[in-house]
Amino acid sequence: MLQKNNKCFVTVVLMEFKIGKRLIVYAGEKGKKQKTQIFVDTEIKRVAFDQKDLHPSDIFSKLEATFSDNTRNIFEKNK
């Protein structure tokens, strides 16, 4: 749950491509140029991120995608 005075943002977009649907997650700190872009490809059951931007673990403690066949992809911050 996000608080009103939270310094972070998360935006999610679902797009249709020839190969199927792709969920794109943008997240970062408000007012900063750097962000993370996470791509969730539902057809090939894969999670990737834009290498030119922040790594997802720079923003999230843990990010998990579970697909309909129970395939899971997890990004987790090193402890």
mmJSON file of the N, C-alpha and C atoms, coordinates in Angstrom:
{"data_MODEL":{"atom_site":{
"group_PDB":["ATOM","ATOM","ATOM","ATOM","ATOM","ATOM","ATOM","ATOM","ATOM","ATOM","ATOM","ATOM","ATOM","ATOM","ATOM","ATOM","ATOM","ATOM","ATOM","ATOM","ATOM","ATOM","ATOM","ATOM","ATOM","ATOM","ATOM","ATOM","ATOM","ATOM","ATOM","ATOM","ATOM","ATOM","ATOM","ATOM","ATOM","ATOM","ATOM","ATOM","ATOM","ATOM","ATOM","ATOM","ATOM","ATOM","ATOM","ATOM","ATOM","ATOM","ATOM","ATOM","ATOM","ATOM","ATOM","ATOM","ATOM","ATOM","ATOM","ATOM","ATOM","ATOM","ATOM","ATOM","ATOM","ATOM","ATOM","ATOM","ATOM","ATOM","ATOM","ATOM","ATOM","ATOM","ATOM","ATOM","ATOM","ATOM","ATOM","ATOM","ATOM","ATOM","ATOM","ATOM","ATOM","ATOM","ATOM","ATOM","ATOM","ATOM","ATOM","ATOM","ATOM","ATOM","ATOM","ATOM","ATOM","ATOM","ATOM","ATOM","ATOM","ATOM","ATOM","ATOM","ATOM","ATOM","ATOM","ATOM","ATOM","ATOM","ATOM","ATOM","ATOM","ATOM","ATOM","ATOM","ATOM","ATOM","ATOM","ATOM","ATOM","ATOM","ATOM","ATOM","ATOM","ATOM","ATOM","ATOM","ATOM","ATOM","ATOM","ATOM","ATOM","ATOM","ATOM","ATOM","ATOM","ATOM","ATOM","ATOM","ATOM","ATOM","ATOM","ATOM","ATOM","ATOM","ATOM","ATOM","ATOM","ATOM","ATOM","ATOM","ATOM","ATOM","ATOM","ATOM","ATOM","ATOM","ATOM","ATOM","ATOM","ATOM","ATOM","ATOM","ATOM","ATOM","ATOM","ATOM","ATOM","ATOM","ATOM","ATOM","ATOM","ATOM","ATOM","ATOM","ATOM","ATOM","ATOM","ATOM","ATOM","ATOM","ATOM","ATOM","ATOM","ATOM","ATOM","ATOM","ATOM","ATOM","ATOM","ATOM","ATOM","ATOM","ATOM","ATOM","ATOM","ATOM","ATOM","ATOM","ATOM","ATOM","ATOM","ATOM","ATOM","ATOM","ATOM","ATOM","ATOM","ATOM","ATOM","ATOM","ATOM","ATOM","ATOM","ATOM","ATOM","ATOM","ATOM","ATOM","ATOM","ATOM","ATOM","ATOM","ATOM","ATOM","ATOM","ATOM","ATOM","ATOM","ATOM","ATOM","ATOM","ATOM","ATOM","ATOM","ATOM"],
"id":[1,2,3,4,5,6,7,8,9,10,11,12,13,14,15,16,17,18,19,20,21,22,23,24,25,26,27,28,29,30,31,32,33,34,35,36,37,38,39,40,41,42,43,44,45,46,47,48,49,50,51,52,53,54,55,56,57,58,59,60,61,62,63,64,65,66,67,68,69,70,71,72,73,74,75,76,77,78,79,80,81,82,83,84,85,86,87,88,89,90,91,92,93,94,95,96,97,98,99,100,101,102,103,104,105,106,107,108,109,110,111,112,113,114,115,116,117,118,119,120,121,122,123,124,125,126,127,128,129,130,131,132,133,134,135,136,137,138,139,140,141,142,143,144,145,146,147,148,149,150,151,152,153,154,155,156,157,158,159,160,161,162,163,164,165,166,167,168,169,170,171,172,173,174,175,176,177,178,179,180,181,182,183,184,185,186,187,188,189,190,191,192,193,194,195,196,197,198,199,200,201,202,203,204,205,206,207,208,209,210,211,212,213,214,215,216,217,218,219,220,221,222,223,224,225,226,227,228,229,230,231,232,233,234,235,236,237],
"type_symbol":["N","C","C","N","C","C","N","C","C","N","C","C","N","C","C","N","C","C","N","C","C","N","C","C","N","C","C","N","C","C","N","C","C","N","C","C","N","C","C","N","C","C","N","C","C","N","C","C","N","C","C","N","C","C","N","C","C","N","C","C","N","C","C","N","C","C","N","C","C","N","C","C","N","C","C","N","C","C","N","C","C","N","C","C","N","C","C","N","C","C","N","C","C","N","C","C","N","C","C","N","C","C","N","C","C","N","C","C","N","C","C","N","C","C","N","C","C","N","C","C","N","C","C","N","C","C","N","C","C","N","C","C","N","C","C","N","C","C","N","C","C","N","C","C","N","C","C","N","C","C","N","C","C","N","C","C","N","C","C","N","C","C","N","C","C","N","C","C","N","C","C","N","C","C","N","C","C","N","C","C","N","C","C","N","C","C","N","C","C","N","C","C","N","C","C","N","C","C","N","C","C","N","C","C","N","C","C","N","C","C","N","C","C","N","C","C","N","C","C","N","C","C","N","C","C","N","C","C","N","C","C","N","C","C","N","C","C"],
"label_atom_id":["N","CA","C","N","CA","C","N","CA","C","N","CA","C","N","CA","C","N","CA","C","N","CA","C","N","CA","C","N","CA","C","N","CA","C","N","CA","C","N","CA","C","N","CA","C","N","CA","C","N","CA","C","N","CA","C","N","CA","C","N","CA","C","N","CA","C","N","CA","C","N","CA","C","N","CA","C","N","CA","C","N","CA","C","N","CA","C","N","CA","C","N","CA","C","N","CA","C","N","CA","C","N","CA","C","N","CA","C","N","CA","C","N","CA","C","N","CA","C","N","CA","C","N","CA","C","N","CA","C","N","CA","C","N","CA","C","N","CA","C","N","CA","C","N","CA","C","N","CA","C","N","CA","C","N","CA","C","N","CA","C","N","CA","C","N","CA","C","N","CA","C","N","CA","C","N","CA","C","N","CA","C","N","CA","C","N","CA","C","N","CA","C","N","CA","C","N","CA","C","N","CA","C","N","CA","C","N","CA","C","N","CA","C","N","CA","C","N","CA","C","N","CA","C","N","CA","C","N","CA","C","N","CA","C","N","CA","C","N","CA","C","N","CA","C","N","CA","C","N","CA","C","N","CA","C","N","CA","C","N","CA","C","N","CA","C","N","CA","C","N","CA","C","N","CA","C"],
"label_alt_id":[null,null,null,null,null,null,null,null,null,null,null,null,null,null,null,null,null,null,null,null,null,null,null,null,null,null,null,null,null,null,null,null,null,null,null,null,null,null,null,null,null,null,null,null,null,null,null,null,null,null,null,null,null,null,null,null,null,null,null,null,null,null,null,null,null,null,null,null,null,null,null,null,null,null,null,null,null,null,null,null,null,null,null,null,null,null,null,null,null,null,null,null,null,null,null,null,null,null,null,null,null,null,null,null,null,null,null,null,null,null,null,null,null,null,null,null,null,null,null,null,null,null,null,null,null,null,null,null,null,null,null,null,null,null,null,null,null,null,null,null,null,null,null,null,null,null,null,null,null,null,null,null,null,null,null,null,null,null,null,null,null,null,null,null,null,null,null,null,null,null,null,null,null,null,null,null,null,null,null,null,null,null,null,null,null,null,null,null,null,null,null,null,null,null,null,null,null,null,null,null,null,null,null,null,null,null,null,null,null,null,null,null,null,null,null,null,null,null,null,null,null,null,null,null,null,null,null,null,null,null,null,null,null,null,null,null,null],
"label_comp_id":["MET","MET","MET","LEU","LEU","LEU","GLN","GLN","GLN","LYS","LYS","LYS","ASN","ASN","ASN","ASN","ASN","ASN","LYS","LYS","LYS","CYS","CYS","CYS","PHE","PHE","PHE","VAL","VAL","VAL","THR","THR","THR","VAL","VAL","VAL","VAL","VAL","VAL","LEU","LEU","LEU","MET","MET","MET","GLU","GLU","GLU","PHE","PHE","PHE","LYS","LYS","LYS","ILE","ILE","ILE","GLY","GLY","GLY","LYS","LYS","LYS","ARG","ARG","ARG","LEU","LEU","LEU","ILE","ILE","ILE","VAL","VAL","VAL","TYR","TYR","TYR","ALA","ALA","ALA","GLY","GLY","GLY","GLU","GLU","GLU","LYS","LYS","LYS","GLY","GLY","GLY","LYS","LYS","LYS","LYS","LYS","LYS","GLN","GLN","GLN","LYS","LYS","LYS","THR","THR","THR","GLN","GLN","GLN","ILE","ILE","ILE","PHE","PHE","PHE","VAL","VAL","VAL","ASP","ASP","ASP","THR","THR","THR","GLU","GLU","GLU","ILE","ILE","ILE","LYS","LYS","LYS","ARG","ARG","ARG","VAL","VAL","VAL","ALA","ALA","ALA","PHE","PHE","PHE","ASP","ASP","ASP","GLN","GLN","GLN","LYS","LYS","LYS","ASP","ASP","ASP","LEU","LEU","LEU","HIS","HIS","HIS","PRO","PRO","PRO","SER","SER","SER","ASP","ASP","ASP","ILE","ILE","ILE","PHE","PHE","PHE","SER","SER","SER","LYS","LYS","LYS","LEU","LEU","LEU","GLU","GLU","GLU","ALA","ALA","ALA","THR","THR","THR","PHE","PHE","PHE","SER","SER","SER","ASP","ASP","ASP","ASN","ASN","ASN","THR","THR","THR","ARG","ARG","ARG","ASN","ASN","ASN","ILE","ILE","ILE","PHE","PHE","PHE","GLU","GLU","GLU","LYS","LYS","LYS","ASN","ASN","ASN","LYS","LYS","LYS"],
"label_asym_id":["A","A","A","A","A","A","A","A","A","A","A","A","A","A","A","A","A","A","A","A","A","A","A","A","A","A","A","A","A","A","A","A","A","A","A","A","A","A","A","A","A","A","A","A","A","A","A","A","A","A","A","A","A","A","A","A","A","A","A","A","A","A","A","A","A","A","A","A","A","A","A","A","A","A","A","A","A","A","A","A","A","A","A","A","A","A","A","A","A","A","A","A","A","A","A","A","A","A","A","A","A","A","A","A","A","A","A","A","A","A","A","A","A","A","A","A","A","A","A","A","A","A","A","A","A","A","A","A","A","A","A","A","A","A","A","A","A","A","A","A","A","A","A","A","A","A","A","A","A","A","A","A","A","A","A","A","A","A","A","A","A","A","A","A","A","A","A","A","A","A","A","A","A","A","A","A","A","A","A","A","A","A","A","A","A","A","A","A","A","A","A","A","A","A","A","A","A","A","A","A","A","A","A","A","A","A","A","A","A","A","A","A","A","A","A","A","A","A","A","A","A","A","A","A","A","A","A","A","A","A","A","A","A","A","A","A","A"],
"label_entity_id":["1","1","1","1","1","1","1","1","1","1","1","1","1","1","1","1","1","1","1","1","1","1","1","1","1","1","1","1","1","1","1","1","1","1","1","1","1","1","1","1","1","1","1","1","1","1","1","1","1","1","1","1","1","1","1","1","1","1","1","1","1","1","1","1","1","1","1","1","1","1","1","1","1","1","1","1","1","1","1","1","1","1","1","1","1","1","1","1","1","1","1","1","1","1","1","1","1","1","1","1","1","1","1","1","1","1","1","1","1","1","1","1","1","1","1","1","1","1","1","1","1","1","1","1","1","1","1","1","1","1","1","1","1","1","1","1","1","1","1","1","1","1","1","1","1","1","1","1","1","1","1","1","1","1","1","1","1","1","1","1","1","1","1","1","1","1","1","1","1","1","1","1","1","1","1","1","1","1","1","1","1","1","1","1","1","1","1","1","1","1","1","1","1","1","1","1","1","1","1","1","1","1","1","1","1","1","1","1","1","1","1","1","1","1","1","1","1","1","1","1","1","1","1","1","1","1","1","1","1","1","1","1","1","1","1","1","1"],
"label_seq_id":[1,1,1,2,2,2,3,3,3,4,4,4,5,5,5,6,6,6,7,7,7,8,8,8,9,9,9,10,10,10,11,11,11,12,12,12,13,13,13,14,14,14,15,15,15,16,16,16,17,17,17,18,18,18,19,19,19,20,20,20,21,21,21,22,22,22,23,23,23,24,24,24,25,25,25,26,26,26,27,27,27,28,28,28,29,29,29,30,30,30,31,31,31,32,32,32,33,33,33,34,34,34,35,35,35,36,36,36,37,37,37,38,38,38,39,39,39,40,40,40,41,41,41,42,42,42,43,43,43,44,44,44,45,45,45,46,46,46,47,47,47,48,48,48,49,49,49,50,50,50,51,51,51,52,52,52,53,53,53,54,54,54,55,55,55,56,56,56,57,57,57,58,58,58,59,59,59,60,60,60,61,61,61,62,62,62,63,63,63,64,64,64,65,65,65,66,66,66,67,67,67,68,68,68,69,69,69,70,70,70,71,71,71,72,72,72,73,73,73,74,74,74,75,75,75,76,76,76,77,77,77,78,78,78,79,79,79],
"pdbx_PDB_ins_code":[null,null,null,null,null,null,null,null,null,null,null,null,null,null,null,null,null,null,null,null,null,null,null,null,null,null,null,null,null,null,null,null,null,null,null,null,null,null,null,null,null,null,null,null,null,null,null,null,null,null,null,null,null,null,null,null,null,null,null,null,null,null,null,null,null,null,null,null,null,null,null,null,null,null,null,null,null,null,null,null,null,null,null,null,null,null,null,null,null,null,null,null,null,null,null,null,null,null,null,null,null,null,null,null,null,null,null,null,null,null,null,null,null,null,null,null,null,null,null,null,null,null,null,null,null,null,null,null,null,null,null,null,null,null,null,null,null,null,null,null,null,null,null,null,null,null,null,null,null,null,null,null,null,null,null,null,null,null,null,null,null,null,null,null,null,null,null,null,null,null,null,null,null,null,null,null,null,null,null,null,null,null,null,null,null,null,null,null,null,null,null,null,null,null,null,null,null,null,null,null,null,null,null,null,null,null,null,null,null,null,null,null,null,null,null,null,null,null,null,null,null,null,null,null,null,null,null,null,null,null,null,null,null,null,null,null,null],
"Cartn_x":[0.834,0.0,0.897,0.619,1.381,0.757,1.593,1.117,1.062,0.302,0.168,1.499,2.337,3.596,4.765,4.467,5.502,6.367,7.666,8.593,8.746,8.103,8.275,7.021,7.213,6.081,6.193,5.049,4.964,3.857,4.185,3.211,3.262,2.1,2.03,1.228,1.762,1.103,1.036,-0.12,-0.284,-0.397,0.503,0.522,0.404,-0.202,-0.366,0.644,1.439,2.413,2.085,2.756,2.537,2.787,3.774,4.121,3.267,2.422,1.557,1.536,0.996,0.874,2.153,2.454,3.621,3.187,3.507,3.259,4.553,4.469,5.656,5.444,6.403,6.354,7.455,7.069,8.021,7.987,9.152,9.198,10.453,10.337,11.486,11.111,12.013,11.782,11.284,10.21,9.628,10.67,10.721,11.636,13.015,13.316,14.62,14.451,15.476,15.418,15.553,16.367,16.587,15.366,15.076,13.953,14.306,13.452,13.597,12.436,12.703,11.676,11.723,10.618,10.544,9.541,9.943,9.106,8.682,7.378,6.84,6.173,6.783,6.253,5.419,4.105,3.204,3.298,3.59,3.638,4.858,6.01,7.233,7.597,6.738,6.895,8.283,8.574,9.898,9.771,10.648,10.744,12.133,12.185,13.465,13.396,14.529,14.542,15.488,15.291,16.123,17.487,18.52,19.878,20.424,19.857,20.331,19.776,18.75,18.133,18.536,17.923,18.222,17.818,18.561,18.2,16.958,16.035,14.834,15.133,16.234,16.555,17.035,17.287,17.597,16.332,15.173,13.89,13.099,13.028,12.2,13.056,12.541,13.207,13.067,11.862,11.602,10.51,10.725,9.73,9.548,8.308,8.04,6.895,7.084,6.03,5.731,4.461,4.03,3.051,3.365,2.556,1.525,0.617,-0.512,-0.083,1.113,1.599,2.48,2.444,3.217,4.71,5.137,6.511,6.684,7.84,8.08,9.403,9.429,10.659,10.742,11.915,12.07,13.323,13.173,14.313,14.278,15.41,15.452,16.736,16.61,17.772,18.695,19.988,20.973,21.018,21.078,21.066,22.444],
"Cartn_y":[-1.156,0.0,1.244,2.187,3.418,4.469,5.239,6.323,7.607,8.591,9.86,10.565,10.574,11.303,10.424,9.294,8.369,9.023,8.804,9.38,8.519,7.364,6.437,6.372,5.87,5.652,4.276,3.722,2.479,2.673,2.421,2.494,1.184,0.643,-0.623,-0.422,-0.958,-0.859,-2.258,-2.635,-3.908,-3.612,-4.2,-3.94,-5.249,-5.17,-6.337,-6.23,-7.284,-7.364,-8.582,-8.724,-9.879,-11.196,-11.194,-12.425,-12.636,-11.692,-11.844,-10.6,-10.755,-9.628,-9.453,-8.192,-7.858,-6.839,-7.134,-6.222,-5.457,-4.137,-3.316,-2.557,-2.691,-2.031,-0.98,0.258,1.349,1.704,1.835,2.176,2.98,3.883,4.686,5.706,6.65,7.717,8.942,9.528,10.715,11.818,12.491,13.599,13.196,11.916,11.435,10.839,10.986,10.455,8.941,8.387,6.947,6.206,5.089,4.238,2.821,1.888,0.537,0.257,-0.49,-0.943,-2.463,-3.073,-4.53,-5.009,-6.002,-6.533,-7.948,-8.188,-9.509,-10.019,-11.027,-11.613,-12.832,-12.733,-13.803,-15.04,-14.875,-16.025,-16.905,-16.298,-17.08,-17.216,-16.681,-16.8,-16.373,-15.109,-14.576,-13.176,-12.843,-11.503,-10.977,-9.766,-9.135,-7.668,-7.005,-5.581,-4.864,-3.562,-2.737,-2.563,-3.078,-3.045,-1.617,-0.669,0.724,1.493,0.953,1.601,0.879,1.268,0.648,-0.821,-1.621,-3.019,-3.045,-3.96,-4.027,-4.104,-4.753,-4.86,-3.531,-2.529,-1.186,-0.486,-0.975,-0.379,-1.295,-2.582,-3.539,-4.471,-4.879,-5.911,-7.256,-7.486,-8.74,-8.491,-9.031,-8.942,-10.338,-10.828,-12.189,-12.196,-12.908,-13.116,-14.603,-14.965,-16.353,-16.47,-17.367,-17.53,-18.639,-18.779,-19.712,-21.17,-21.533,-22.91,-23.053,-22.048,-21.974,-21.749,-21.429,-20.99,-19.672,-19.527,-18.299,-17.674,-16.357,-15.577,-14.636,-14.58,-13.773,-12.912,-11.628,-10.734,-10.428,-10.66,-10.424,-9.705,-8.728,-7.965,-8.845,-8.782,-9.529,-8.986,-9.872,-9.46,-9.251],
"Cartn_z":[0.0,0.0,0.0,-0.872,-0.933,-0.028,0.64,1.486,0.664,1.121,0.392,0.211,1.222,1.161,0.709,0.095,-0.35,-1.421,-1.361,-2.337,-3.58,-3.613,-4.73,-5.597,-6.819,-7.712,-8.355,-8.724,-9.477,-10.507,-11.768,-12.85,-13.62,-13.955,-14.667,-15.951,-17.065,-18.363,-18.963,-19.489,-20.18,-21.669,-22.47,-23.912,-24.672,-25.843,-26.718,-27.856,-28.041,-29.122,-29.978,-31.113,-31.981,-31.245,-30.359,-29.629,-28.384,-28.057,-26.889,-26.029,-24.835,-23.91,-23.116,-22.83,-22.016,-20.98,-19.744,-18.644,-18.394,-18.346,-18.108,-16.803,-15.893,-14.597,-14.556,-14.282,-14.095,-12.615,-11.983,-10.563,-10.267,-9.303,-8.917,-7.869,-7.672,-6.718,-7.466,-6.965,-7.609,-7.719,-8.881,-9.093,-9.581,-9.632,-10.111,-11.495,-12.324,-13.687,-13.722,-12.836,-12.849,-12.321,-12.964,-12.595,-12.986,-12.659,-13.162,-14.106,-15.164,-16.094,-16.096,-15.73,-15.645,-16.682,-17.471,-18.544,-18.188,-18.125,-17.83,-19.102,-19.731,-20.961,-20.603,-20.811,-20.389,-21.272,-22.547,-23.454,-23.211,-22.973,-22.771,-21.289,-20.435,-18.981,-18.529,-18.843,-18.542,-17.977,-17.049,-16.492,-16.806,-17.344,-17.683,-17.266,-17.333,-17.016,-17.958,-18.092,-18.958,-18.29,-18.935,-18.381,-18.263,-19.007,-18.976,-17.784,-17.147,-15.995,-14.718,-13.603,-12.315,-12.3,-11.558,-11.349,-10.452,-10.687,-9.845,-8.345,-7.958,-6.531,-5.938,-6.79,-6.279,-5.782,-6.203,-5.832,-4.899,-5.245,-4.516,-3.665,-2.511,-1.71,-2.392,-2.944,-3.638,-4.67,-5.86,-6.927,-7.492,-7.458,-7.907,-8.907,-10.018,-11.003,-11.04,-10.837,-10.917,-12.075,-13.012,-14.213,-14.018,-14.982,-14.865,-14.683,-15.169,-14.994,-13.749,-12.88,-11.635,-11.844,-13.067,-13.297,-12.553,-11.869,-11.094,-11.501,-11.512,-11.694,-10.506,-9.878,-8.665,-8.77,-8.451,-8.231,-6.731,-6.058,-4.624,-4.254,-3.379,-2.937,-2.126,-2.424,-1.63,-0.23,0.733,2.136,2.661],
"occupancy":[1.0,1.0,1.0,1.0,1.0,1.0,1.0,1.0,1.0,1.0,1.0,1.0,1.0,1.0,1.0,1.0,1.0,1.0,1.0,1.0,1.0,1.0,1.0,1.0,1.0,1.0,1.0,1.0,1.0,1.0,1.0,1.0,1.0,1.0,1.0,1.0,1.0,1.0,1.0,1.0,1.0,1.0,1.0,1.0,1.0,1.0,1.0,1.0,1.0,1.0,1.0,1.0,1.0,1.0,1.0,1.0,1.0,1.0,1.0,1.0,1.0,1.0,1.0,1.0,1.0,1.0,1.0,1.0,1.0,1.0,1.0,1.0,1.0,1.0,1.0,1.0,1.0,1.0,1.0,1.0,1.0,1.0,1.0,1.0,1.0,1.0,1.0,1.0,1.0,1.0,1.0,1.0,1.0,1.0,1.0,1.0,1.0,1.0,1.0,1.0,1.0,1.0,1.0,1.0,1.0,1.0,1.0,1.0,1.0,1.0,1.0,1.0,1.0,1.0,1.0,1.0,1.0,1.0,1.0,1.0,1.0,1.0,1.0,1.0,1.0,1.0,1.0,1.0,1.0,1.0,1.0,1.0,1.0,1.0,1.0,1.0,1.0,1.0,1.0,1.0,1.0,1.0,1.0,1.0,1.0,1.0,1.0,1.0,1.0,1.0,1.0,1.0,1.0,1.0,1.0,1.0,1.0,1.0,1.0,1.0,1.0,1.0,1.0,1.0,1.0,1.0,1.0,1.0,1.0,1.0,1.0,1.0,1.0,1.0,1.0,1.0,1.0,1.0,1.0,1.0,1.0,1.0,1.0,1.0,1.0,1.0,1.0,1.0,1.0,1.0,1.0,1.0,1.0,1.0,1.0,1.0,1.0,1.0,1.0,1.0,1.0,1.0,1.0,1.0,1.0,1.0,1.0,1.0,1.0,1.0,1.0,1.0,1.0,1.0,1.0,1.0,1.0,1.0,1.0,1.0,1.0,1.0,1.0,1.0,1.0,1.0,1.0,1.0,1.0,1.0,1.0,1.0,1.0,1.0,1.0,1.0,1.0],
"B_iso_or_equiv":[0.0,0.0,0.0,0.0,0.0,0.0,0.0,0.0,0.0,0.0,0.0,0.0,0.0,0.0,0.0,0.0,0.0,0.0,0.0,0.0,0.0,0.0,0.0,0.0,0.0,0.0,0.0,0.0,0.0,0.0,0.0,0.0,0.0,0.0,0.0,0.0,0.0,0.0,0.0,0.0,0.0,0.0,0.0,0.0,0.0,0.0,0.0,0.0,0.0,0.0,0.0,0.0,0.0,0.0,0.0,0.0,0.0,0.0,0.0,0.0,0.0,0.0,0.0,0.0,0.0,0.0,0.0,0.0,0.0,0.0,0.0,0.0,0.0,0.0,0.0,0.0,0.0,0.0,0.0,0.0,0.0,0.0,0.0,0.0,0.0,0.0,0.0,0.0,0.0,0.0,0.0,0.0,0.0,0.0,0.0,0.0,0.0,0.0,0.0,0.0,0.0,0.0,0.0,0.0,0.0,0.0,0.0,0.0,0.0,0.0,0.0,0.0,0.0,0.0,0.0,0.0,0.0,0.0,0.0,0.0,0.0,0.0,0.0,0.0,0.0,0.0,0.0,0.0,0.0,0.0,0.0,0.0,0.0,0.0,0.0,0.0,0.0,0.0,0.0,0.0,0.0,0.0,0.0,0.0,0.0,0.0,0.0,0.0,0.0,0.0,0.0,0.0,0.0,0.0,0.0,0.0,0.0,0.0,0.0,0.0,0.0,0.0,0.0,0.0,0.0,0.0,0.0,0.0,0.0,0.0,0.0,0.0,0.0,0.0,0.0,0.0,0.0,0.0,0.0,0.0,0.0,0.0,0.0,0.0,0.0,0.0,0.0,0.0,0.0,0.0,0.0,0.0,0.0,0.0,0.0,0.0,0.0,0.0,0.0,0.0,0.0,0.0,0.0,0.0,0.0,0.0,0.0,0.0,0.0,0.0,0.0,0.0,0.0,0.0,0.0,0.0,0.0,0.0,0.0,0.0,0.0,0.0,0.0,0.0,0.0,0.0,0.0,0.0,0.0,0.0,0.0,0.0,0.0,0.0,0.0,0.0,0.0],
"pdbx_formal_charge":[null,null,null,null,null,null,null,null,null,null,null,null,null,null,null,null,null,null,null,null,null,null,null,null,null,null,null,null,null,null,null,null,null,null,null,null,null,null,null,null,null,null,null,null,null,null,null,null,null,null,null,null,null,null,null,null,null,null,null,null,null,null,null,null,null,null,null,null,null,null,null,null,null,null,null,null,null,null,null,null,null,null,null,null,null,null,null,null,null,null,null,null,null,null,null,null,null,null,null,null,null,null,null,null,null,null,null,null,null,null,null,null,null,null,null,null,null,null,null,null,null,null,null,null,null,null,null,null,null,null,null,null,null,null,null,null,null,null,null,null,null,null,null,null,null,null,null,null,null,null,null,null,null,null,null,null,null,null,null,null,null,null,null,null,null,null,null,null,null,null,null,null,null,null,null,null,null,null,null,null,null,null,null,null,null,null,null,null,null,null,null,null,null,null,null,null,null,null,null,null,null,null,null,null,null,null,null,null,null,null,null,null,null,null,null,null,null,null,null,null,null,null,null,null,null,null,null,null,null,null,null,null,null,null,null,null,null],
"auth_seq_id":[1,1,1,2,2,2,3,3,3,4,4,4,5,5,5,6,6,6,7,7,7,8,8,8,9,9,9,10,10,10,11,11,11,12,12,12,13,13,13,14,14,14,15,15,15,16,16,16,17,17,17,18,18,18,19,19,19,20,20,20,21,21,21,22,22,22,23,23,23,24,24,24,25,25,25,26,26,26,27,27,27,28,28,28,29,29,29,30,30,30,31,31,31,32,32,32,33,33,33,34,34,34,35,35,35,36,36,36,37,37,37,38,38,38,39,39,39,40,40,40,41,41,41,42,42,42,43,43,43,44,44,44,45,45,45,46,46,46,47,47,47,48,48,48,49,49,49,50,50,50,51,51,51,52,52,52,53,53,53,54,54,54,55,55,55,56,56,56,57,57,57,58,58,58,59,59,59,60,60,60,61,61,61,62,62,62,63,63,63,64,64,64,65,65,65,66,66,66,67,67,67,68,68,68,69,69,69,70,70,70,71,71,71,72,72,72,73,73,73,74,74,74,75,75,75,76,76,76,77,77,77,78,78,78,79,79,79],
"auth_comp_id":["MET","MET","MET","LEU","LEU","LEU","GLN","GLN","GLN","LYS","LYS","LYS","ASN","ASN","ASN","ASN","ASN","ASN","LYS","LYS","LYS","CYS","CYS","CYS","PHE","PHE","PHE","VAL","VAL","VAL","THR","THR","THR","VAL","VAL","VAL","VAL","VAL","VAL","LEU","LEU","LEU","MET","MET","MET","GLU","GLU","GLU","PHE","PHE","PHE","LYS","LYS","LYS","ILE","ILE","ILE","GLY","GLY","GLY","LYS","LYS","LYS","ARG","ARG","ARG","LEU","LEU","LEU","ILE","ILE","ILE","VAL","VAL","VAL","TYR","TYR","TYR","ALA","ALA","ALA","GLY","GLY","GLY","GLU","GLU","GLU","LYS","LYS","LYS","GLY","GLY","GLY","LYS","LYS","LYS","LYS","LYS","LYS","GLN","GLN","GLN","LYS","LYS","LYS","THR","THR","THR","GLN","GLN","GLN","ILE","ILE","ILE","PHE","PHE","PHE","VAL","VAL","VAL","ASP","ASP","ASP","THR","THR","THR","GLU","GLU","GLU","ILE","ILE","ILE","LYS","LYS","LYS","ARG","ARG","ARG","VAL","VAL","VAL","ALA","ALA","ALA","PHE","PHE","PHE","ASP","ASP","ASP","GLN","GLN","GLN","LYS","LYS","LYS","ASP","ASP","ASP","LEU","LEU","LEU","HIS","HIS","HIS","PRO","PRO","PRO","SER","SER","SER","ASP","ASP","ASP","ILE","ILE","ILE","PHE","PHE","PHE","SER","SER","SER","LYS","LYS","LYS","LEU","LEU","LEU","GLU","GLU","GLU","ALA","ALA","ALA","THR","THR","THR","PHE","PHE","PHE","SER","SER","SER","ASP","ASP","ASP","ASN","ASN","ASN","THR","THR","THR","ARG","ARG","ARG","ASN","ASN","ASN","ILE","ILE","ILE","PHE","PHE","PHE","GLU","GLU","GLU","LYS","LYS","LYS","ASN","ASN","ASN","LYS","LYS","LYS"],
"auth_asym_id":["A","A","A","A","A","A","A","A","A","A","A","A","A","A","A","A","A","A","A","A","A","A","A","A","A","A","A","A","A","A","A","A","A","A","A","A","A","A","A","A","A","A","A","A","A","A","A","A","A","A","A","A","A","A","A","A","A","A","A","A","A","A","A","A","A","A","A","A","A","A","A","A","A","A","A","A","A","A","A","A","A","A","A","A","A","A","A","A","A","A","A","A","A","A","A","A","A","A","A","A","A","A","A","A","A","A","A","A","A","A","A","A","A","A","A","A","A","A","A","A","A","A","A","A","A","A","A","A","A","A","A","A","A","A","A","A","A","A","A","A","A","A","A","A","A","A","A","A","A","A","A","A","A","A","A","A","A","A","A","A","A","A","A","A","A","A","A","A","A","A","A","A","A","A","A","A","A","A","A","A","A","A","A","A","A","A","A","A","A","A","A","A","A","A","A","A","A","A","A","A","A","A","A","A","A","A","A","A","A","A","A","A","A","A","A","A","A","A","A","A","A","A","A","A","A","A","A","A","A","A","A","A","A","A","A","A","A"],
"auth_atom_id":["N","CA","C","N","CA","C","N","CA","C","N","CA","C","N","CA","C","N","CA","C","N","CA","C","N","CA","C","N","CA","C","N","CA","C","N","CA","C","N","CA","C","N","CA","C","N","CA","C","N","CA","C","N","CA","C","N","CA","C","N","CA","C","N","CA","C","N","CA","C","N","CA","C","N","CA","C","N","CA","C","N","CA","C","N","CA","C","N","CA","C","N","CA","C","N","CA","C","N","CA","C","N","CA","C","N","CA","C","N","CA","C","N","CA","C","N","CA","C","N","CA","C","N","CA","C","N","CA","C","N","CA","C","N","CA","C","N","CA","C","N","CA","C","N","CA","C","N","CA","C","N","CA","C","N","CA","C","N","CA","C","N","CA","C","N","CA","C","N","CA","C","N","CA","C","N","CA","C","N","CA","C","N","CA","C","N","CA","C","N","CA","C","N","CA","C","N","CA","C","N","CA","C","N","CA","C","N","CA","C","N","CA","C","N","CA","C","N","CA","C","N","CA","C","N","CA","C","N","CA","C","N","CA","C","N","CA","C","N","CA","C","N","CA","C","N","CA","C","N","CA","C","N","CA","C","N","CA","C","N","CA","C","N","CA","C","N","CA","C","N","CA","C","N","CA","C"],
"pdbx_PDB_model_num":[1,1,1,1,1,1,1,1,1,1,1,1,1,1,1,1,1,1,1,1,1,1,1,1,1,1,1,1,1,1,1,1,1,1,1,1,1,1,1,1,1,1,1,1,1,1,1,1,1,1,1,1,1,1,1,1,1,1,1,1,1,1,1,1,1,1,1,1,1,1,1,1,1,1,1,1,1,1,1,1,1,1,1,1,1,1,1,1,1,1,1,1,1,1,1,1,1,1,1,1,1,1,1,1,1,1,1,1,1,1,1,1,1,1,1,1,1,1,1,1,1,1,1,1,1,1,1,1,1,1,1,1,1,1,1,1,1,1,1,1,1,1,1,1,1,1,1,1,1,1,1,1,1,1,1,1,1,1,1,1,1,1,1,1,1,1,1,1,1,1,1,1,1,1,1,1,1,1,1,1,1,1,1,1,1,1,1,1,1,1,1,1,1,1,1,1,1,1,1,1,1,1,1,1,1,1,1,1,1,1,1,1,1,1,1,1,1,1,1,1,1,1,1,1,1,1,1,1,1,1,1,1,1,1,1,1,1]
}}}
